[in-house]
Amino acid sequence: MIIPVVSNDIIYFSKLQSIVNQKRYELTHVKSEVDIINIILKCNYPICIIDINSELVESVNLQDALKNRGCHSIDTIAYYPHINTKLKEKAINFGTNLQVTRNQLFKNLNKILDDILFNQMSES
């Protein structure tokens, strides 16, 4: 399963990529407006990970891609630095399904993805 990761931080993306269960998941880096259009708008991914601190969060294209899915919903995971609780509020207001700190995401990435996928399959 391909999972888009919206982030400008290539180092953190690389860290996530190094720990993800590559037998189950493939992370793809969404780092520009063009990527939002080519990756998120054109495909129906069931999960998306978002760096809520990224300027791409303000993109109308990203907001449309995540909110106007028709019958297909997308579970969104927002991550933020643990010291910035205002970003957690921003993630909640943005409408993300799950908000975690960068550290929590790094330590629990595979479990978080497995849990979301299990819940999606249970709802089907």
MODELLER restraints for C-alpha pairs under 7 A, 6 or more apart:
rsr = mdl.restraints
at = mdl.atoms
rsr.add(forms.Gaussian(group=physical.xy_distance, feature=features.Distance(at['CA:1:A'], at['CA:24:A']), mean=6.19, stdev=0.5))
rsr.add(forms.Gaussian(group=physical.xy_distance, feature=features.Distance(at['CA:1:A'], at['CA:25:A']), mean=4.84, stdev=0.5))
rsr.add(forms.Gaussian(group=physical.xy_distance, feature=features.Distance(at['CA:1:A'], at['CA:26:A']), mean=5.98, stdev=0.5))
rsr.add(forms.Gaussian(group=physical.xy_distance, feature=features.Distance(at['CA:2:A'], at['CA:25:A']), mean=5.87, stdev=0.5))
rsr.add(forms.Gaussian(group=physical.xy_distance, feature=features.Distance(at['CA:2:A'], at['CA:26:A']), mean=4.66, stdev=0.5))
rsr.add(forms.Gaussian(group=physical.xy_distance, feature=features.Distance(at['CA:2:A'], at['CA:27:A']), mean=5.77, stdev=0.5))
rsr.add(forms.Gaussian(group=physical.xy_distance, feature=features.Distance(at['CA:2:A'], at['CA:28:A']), mean=6.78, stdev=0.5))
rsr.add(forms.Gaussian(group=physical.xy_distance, feature=features.Distance(at['CA:3:A'], at['CA:25:A']), mean=6.88, stdev=0.5))
rsr.add(forms.Gaussian(group=physical.xy_distance, feature=features.Distance(at['CA:3:A'], at['CA:26:A']), mean=6.05, stdev=0.5))
rsr.add(forms.Gaussian(group=physical.xy_distance, feature=features.Distance(at['CA:3:A'], at['CA:27:A']), mean=4.86, stdev=0.5))
rsr.add(forms.Gaussian(group=physical.xy_distance, feature=features.Distance(at['CA:3:A'], at['CA:28:A']), mean=6.08, stdev=0.5))
rsr.add(forms.Gaussian(group=physical.xy_distance, feature=features.Distance(at['CA:3:A'], at['CA:45:A']), mean=6.65, stdev=0.5))
rsr.add(forms.Gaussian(group=physical.xy_distance, feature=features.Distance(at['CA:3:A'], at['CA:47:A']), mean=5.88, stdev=0.5))
rsr.add(forms.Gaussian(group=physical.xy_distance, feature=features.Distance(at['CA:3:A'], at['CA:48:A']), mean=5.75, stdev=0.5))
rsr.add(forms.Gaussian(group=physical.xy_distance, feature=features.Distance(at['CA:4:A'], at['CA:27:A']), mean=5.79, stdev=0.5))
rsr.add(forms.Gaussian(group=physical.xy_distance, feature=features.Distance(at['CA:4:A'], at['CA:28:A']), mean=4.80, stdev=0.5))
rsr.add(forms.Gaussian(group=physical.xy_distance, feature=features.Distance(at['CA:4:A'], at['CA:29:A']), mean=6.00, stdev=0.5))
rsr.add(forms.Gaussian(group=physical.xy_distance, feature=features.Distance(at['CA:4:A'], at['CA:30:A']), mean=6.23, stdev=0.5))
rsr.add(forms.Gaussian(group=physical.xy_distance, feature=features.Distance(at['CA:4:A'], at['CA:48:A']), mean=5.20, stdev=0.5))
rsr.add(forms.Gaussian(group=physical.xy_distance, feature=features.Distance(at['CA:4:A'], at['CA:49:A']), mean=6.28, stdev=0.5))
rsr.add(forms.Gaussian(group=physical.xy_distance, feature=features.Distance(at['CA:5:A'], at['CA:27:A']), mean=6.58, stdev=0.5))
rsr.add(forms.Gaussian(group=physical.xy_distance, feature=features.Distance(at['CA:5:A'], at['CA:28:A']), mean=6.02, stdev=0.5))
rsr.add(forms.Gaussian(group=physical.xy_distance, feature=features.Distance(at['CA:5:A'], at['CA:29:A']), mean=5.17, stdev=0.5))
rsr.add(forms.Gaussian(group=physical.xy_distance, feature=features.Distance(at['CA:5:A'], at['CA:30:A']), mean=5.60, stdev=0.5))
rsr.add(forms.Gaussian(group=physical.xy_distance, feature=features.Distance(at['CA:5:A'], at['CA:48:A']), mean=6.08, stdev=0.5))
rsr.add(forms.Gaussian(group=physical.xy_distance, feature=features.Distance(at['CA:5:A'], at['CA:49:A']), mean=4.64, stdev=0.5))
rsr.add(forms.Gaussian(group=physical.xy_distance, feature=features.Distance(at['CA:5:A'], at['CA:50:A']), mean=5.77, stdev=0.5))
rsr.add(forms.Gaussian(group=physical.xy_distance, feature=features.Distance(at['CA:6:A'], at['CA:29:A']), mean=6.40, stdev=0.5))
rsr.add(forms.Gaussian(group=physical.xy_distance, feature=features.Distance(at['CA:6:A'], at['CA:30:A']), mean=4.61, stdev=0.5))
rsr.add(forms.Gaussian(group=physical.xy_distance, feature=features.Distance(at['CA:6:A'], at['CA:31:A']), mean=6.02, stdev=0.5))
rsr.add(forms.Gaussian(group=physical.xy_distance, feature=features.Distance(at['CA:6:A'], at['CA:49:A']), mean=6.17, stdev=0.5))
rsr.add(forms.Gaussian(group=physical.xy_distance, feature=features.Distance(at['CA:6:A'], at['CA:50:A']), mean=4.69, stdev=0.5))
rsr.add(forms.Gaussian(group=physical.xy_distance, feature=features.Distance(at['CA:6:A'], at['CA:51:A']), mean=5.96, stdev=0.5))
rsr.add(forms.Gaussian(group=physical.xy_distance, feature=features.Distance(at['CA:7:A'], at['CA:30:A']), mean=6.27, stdev=0.5))
rsr.add(forms.Gaussian(group=physical.xy_distance, feature=features.Distance(at['CA:7:A'], at['CA:31:A']), mean=5.49, stdev=0.5))
rsr.add(forms.Gaussian(group=physical.xy_distance, feature=features.Distance(at['CA:7:A'], at['CA:50:A']), mean=6.46, stdev=0.5))
rsr.add(forms.Gaussian(group=physical.xy_distance, feature=features.Distance(at['CA:7:A'], at['CA:51:A']), mean=5.20, stdev=0.5))
rsr.add(forms.Gaussian(group=physical.xy_distance, feature=features.Distance(at['CA:7:A'], at['CA:54:A']), mean=5.84, stdev=0.5))
rsr.add(forms.Gaussian(group=physical.xy_distance, feature=features.Distance(at['CA:8:A'], at['CA:31:A']), mean=5.26, stdev=0.5))
rsr.add(forms.Gaussian(group=physical.xy_distance, feature=features.Distance(at['CA:8:A'], at['CA:54:A']), mean=6.22, stdev=0.5))
rsr.add(forms.Gaussian(group=physical.xy_distance, feature=features.Distance(at['CA:16:A'], at['CA:106:A']), mean=6.36, stdev=0.5))
rsr.add(forms.Gaussian(group=physical.xy_distance, feature=features.Distance(at['CA:17:A'], at['CA:27:A']), mean=6.28, stdev=0.5))
rsr.add(forms.Gaussian(group=physical.xy_distance, feature=features.Distance(at['CA:20:A'], at['CA:109:A']), mean=6.68, stdev=0.5))
rsr.add(forms.Gaussian(group=physical.xy_distance, feature=features.Distance(at['CA:20:A'], at['CA:110:A']), mean=5.95, stdev=0.5))
rsr.add(forms.Gaussian(group=physical.xy_distance, feature=features.Distance(at['CA:21:A'], at['CA:110:A']), mean=6.33, stdev=0.5))
rsr.add(forms.Gaussian(group=physical.xy_distance, feature=features.Distance(at['CA:30:A'], at['CA:36:A']), mean=6.30, stdev=0.5))
rsr.add(forms.Gaussian(group=physical.xy_distance, feature=features.Distance(at['CA:36:A'], at['CA:61:A']), mean=6.77, stdev=0.5))
rsr.add(forms.Gaussian(group=physical.xy_distance, feature=features.Distance(at['CA:36:A'], at['CA:62:A']), mean=6.20, stdev=0.5))
rsr.add(forms.Gaussian(group=physical.xy_distance, feature=features.Distance(at['CA:40:A'], at['CA:65:A']), mean=6.33, stdev=0.5))
rsr.add(forms.Gaussian(group=physical.xy_distance, feature=features.Distance(at['CA:41:A'], at['CA:65:A']), mean=5.26, stdev=0.5))
rsr.add(forms.Gaussian(group=physical.xy_distance, feature=features.Distance(at['CA:45:A'], at['CA:74:A']), mean=6.71, stdev=0.5))
rsr.add(forms.Gaussian(group=physical.xy_distance, feature=features.Distance(at['CA:46:A'], at['CA:73:A']), mean=6.74, stdev=0.5))
rsr.add(forms.Gaussian(group=physical.xy_distance, feature=features.Distance(at['CA:46:A'], at['CA:74:A']), mean=4.62, stdev=0.5))
rsr.add(forms.Gaussian(group=physical.xy_distance, feature=features.Distance(at['CA:46:A'], at['CA:75:A']), mean=6.13, stdev=0.5))
rsr.add(forms.Gaussian(group=physical.xy_distance, feature=features.Distance(at['CA:47:A'], at['CA:74:A']), mean=5.37, stdev=0.5))
rsr.add(forms.Gaussian(group=physical.xy_distance, feature=features.Distance(at['CA:47:A'], at['CA:75:A']), mean=4.75, stdev=0.5))
rsr.add(forms.Gaussian(group=physical.xy_distance, feature=features.Distance(at['CA:47:A'], at['CA:76:A']), mean=5.82, stdev=0.5))
rsr.add(forms.Gaussian(group=physical.xy_distance, feature=features.Distance(at['CA:48:A'], at['CA:74:A']), mean=6.97, stdev=0.5))
rsr.add(forms.Gaussian(group=physical.xy_distance, feature=features.Distance(at['CA:48:A'], at['CA:75:A']), mean=6.33, stdev=0.5))
rsr.add(forms.Gaussian(group=physical.xy_distance, feature=features.Distance(at['CA:48:A'], at['CA:76:A']), mean=4.88, stdev=0.5))
rsr.add(forms.Gaussian(group=physical.xy_distance, feature=features.Distance(at['CA:48:A'], at['CA:77:A']), mean=6.28, stdev=0.5))
rsr.add(forms.Gaussian(group=physical.xy_distance, feature=features.Distance(at['CA:49:A'], at['CA:76:A']), mean=5.79, stdev=0.5))
rsr.add(forms.Gaussian(group=physical.xy_distance, feature=features.Distance(at['CA:49:A'], at['CA:77:A']), mean=4.71, stdev=0.5))
rsr.add(forms.Gaussian(group=physical.xy_distance, feature=features.Distance(at['CA:49:A'], at['CA:78:A']), mean=5.91, stdev=0.5))
rsr.add(forms.Gaussian(group=physical.xy_distance, feature=features.Distance(at['CA:50:A'], at['CA:77:A']), mean=6.01, stdev=0.5))
rsr.add(forms.Gaussian(group=physical.xy_distance, feature=features.Distance(at['CA:50:A'], at['CA:78:A']), mean=4.69, stdev=0.5))
rsr.add(forms.Gaussian(group=physical.xy_distance, feature=features.Distance(at['CA:50:A'], at['CA:79:A']), mean=6.31, stdev=0.5))
rsr.add(forms.Gaussian(group=physical.xy_distance, feature=features.Distance(at['CA:51:A'], at['CA:78:A']), mean=5.82, stdev=0.5))
rsr.add(forms.Gaussian(group=physical.xy_distance, feature=features.Distance(at['CA:51:A'], at['CA:79:A']), mean=5.22, stdev=0.5))
rsr.add(forms.Gaussian(group=physical.xy_distance, feature=features.Distance(at['CA:51:A'], at['CA:80:A']), mean=6.34, stdev=0.5))
rsr.add(forms.Gaussian(group=physical.xy_distance, feature=features.Distance(at['CA:52:A'], at['CA:78:A']), mean=5.73, stdev=0.5))
rsr.add(forms.Gaussian(group=physical.xy_distance, feature=features.Distance(at['CA:52:A'], at['CA:79:A']), mean=5.99, stdev=0.5))
rsr.add(forms.Gaussian(group=physical.xy_distance, feature=features.Distance(at['CA:52:A'], at['CA:80:A']), mean=6.02, stdev=0.5))
rsr.add(forms.Gaussian(group=physical.xy_distance, feature=features.Distance(at['CA:52:A'], at['CA:87:A']), mean=6.60, stdev=0.5))
rsr.add(forms.Gaussian(group=physical.xy_distance, feature=features.Distance(at['CA:52:A'], at['CA:91:A']), mean=6.11, stdev=0.5))
rsr.add(forms.Gaussian(group=physical.xy_distance, feature=features.Distance(at['CA:53:A'], at['CA:80:A']), mean=6.49, stdev=0.5))
rsr.add(forms.Gaussian(group=physical.xy_distance, feature=features.Distance(at['CA:53:A'], at['CA:87:A']), mean=6.88, stdev=0.5))
rsr.add(forms.Gaussian(group=physical.xy_distance, feature=features.Distance(at['CA:66:A'], at['CA:74:A']), mean=6.64, stdev=0.5))
rsr.add(forms.Gaussian(group=physical.xy_distance, feature=features.Distance(at['CA:75:A'], at['CA:97:A']), mean=5.98, stdev=0.5))
rsr.add(forms.Gaussian(group=physical.xy_distance, feature=features.Distance(at['CA:76:A'], at['CA:96:A']), mean=4.99, stdev=0.5))
rsr.add(forms.Gaussian(group=physical.xy_distance, feature=features.Distance(at['CA:76:A'], at['CA:97:A']), mean=5.25, stdev=0.5))
rsr.add(forms.Gaussian(group=physical.xy_distance, feature=features.Distance(at['CA:76:A'], at['CA:98:A']), mean=6.48, stdev=0.5))
rsr.add(forms.Gaussian(group=physical.xy_distance, feature=features.Distance(at['CA:77:A'], at['CA:96:A']), mean=6.05, stdev=0.5))
rsr.add(forms.Gaussian(group=physical.xy_distance, feature=features.Distance(at['CA:77:A'], at['CA:97:A']), mean=6.07, stdev=0.5))
rsr.add(forms.Gaussian(group=physical.xy_distance, feature=features.Distance(at['CA:77:A'], at['CA:98:A']), mean=4.78, stdev=0.5))
rsr.add(forms.Gaussian(group=physical.xy_distance, feature=features.Distance(at['CA:77:A'], at['CA:99:A']), mean=5.91, stdev=0.5))
rsr.add(forms.Gaussian(group=physical.xy_distance, feature=features.Distance(at['CA:78:A'], at['CA:91:A']), mean=6.15, stdev=0.5))
rsr.add(forms.Gaussian(group=physical.xy_distance, feature=features.Distance(at['CA:78:A'], at['CA:96:A']), mean=6.26, stdev=0.5))
rsr.add(forms.Gaussian(group=physical.xy_distance, feature=features.Distance(at['CA:78:A'], at['CA:98:A']), mean=6.15, stdev=0.5))
rsr.add(forms.Gaussian(group=physical.xy_distance, feature=features.Distance(at['CA:78:A'], at['CA:99:A']), mean=4.82, stdev=0.5))
rsr.add(forms.Gaussian(group=physical.xy_distance, feature=features.Distance(at['CA:78:A'], at['CA:100:A']), mean=6.32, stdev=0.5))
rsr.add(forms.Gaussian(group=physical.xy_distance, feature=features.Distance(at['CA:79:A'], at['CA:99:A']), mean=5.79, stdev=0.5))
rsr.add(forms.Gaussian(group=physical.xy_distance, feature=features.Distance(at['CA:79:A'], at['CA:100:A']), mean=4.91, stdev=0.5))
rsr.add(forms.Gaussian(group=physical.xy_distance, feature=features.Distance(at['CA:79:A'], at['CA:101:A']), mean=5.11, stdev=0.5))
rsr.add(forms.Gaussian(group=physical.xy_distance, feature=features.Distance(at['CA:79:A'], at['CA:102:A']), mean=5.42, stdev=0.5))
rsr.add(forms.Gaussian(group=physical.xy_distance, feature=features.Distance(at['CA:80:A'], at['CA:87:A']), mean=6.26, stdev=0.5))
rsr.add(forms.Gaussian(group=physical.xy_distance, feature=features.Distance(at['CA:80:A'], at['CA:88:A']), mean=6.70, stdev=0.5))
rsr.add(forms.Gaussian(group=physical.xy_distance, feature=features.Distance(at['CA:80:A'], at['CA:100:A']), mean=6.62, stdev=0.5))
rsr.add(forms.Gaussian(group=physical.xy_distance, feature=features.Distance(at['CA:80:A'], at['CA:101:A']), mean=4.88, stdev=0.5))
rsr.add(forms.Gaussian(group=physical.xy_distance, feature=features.Distance(at['CA:80:A'], at['CA:102:A']), mean=5.50, stdev=0.5))
rsr.add(forms.Gaussian(group=physical.xy_distance, feature=features.Distance(at['CA:81:A'], at['CA:101:A']), mean=5.51, stdev=0.5))
rsr.add(forms.Gaussian(group=physical.xy_distance, feature=features.Distance(at['CA:81:A'], at['CA:102:A']), mean=5.64, stdev=0.5))
rsr.add(forms.Gaussian(group=physical.xy_distance, feature=features.Distance(at['CA:82:A'], at['CA:101:A']), mean=5.08, stdev=0.5))
rsr.add(forms.Gaussian(group=physical.xy_distance, feature=features.Distance(at['CA:82:A'], at['CA:102:A']), mean=6.91, stdev=0.5))
rsr.add(forms.Gaussian(group=physical.xy_distance, feature=features.Distance(at['CA:88:A'], at['CA:99:A']), mean=6.42, stdev=0.5))
rsr.add(forms.Gaussian(group=physical.xy_distance, feature=features.Distance(at['CA:91:A'], at['CA:99:A']), mean=6.65, stdev=0.5))
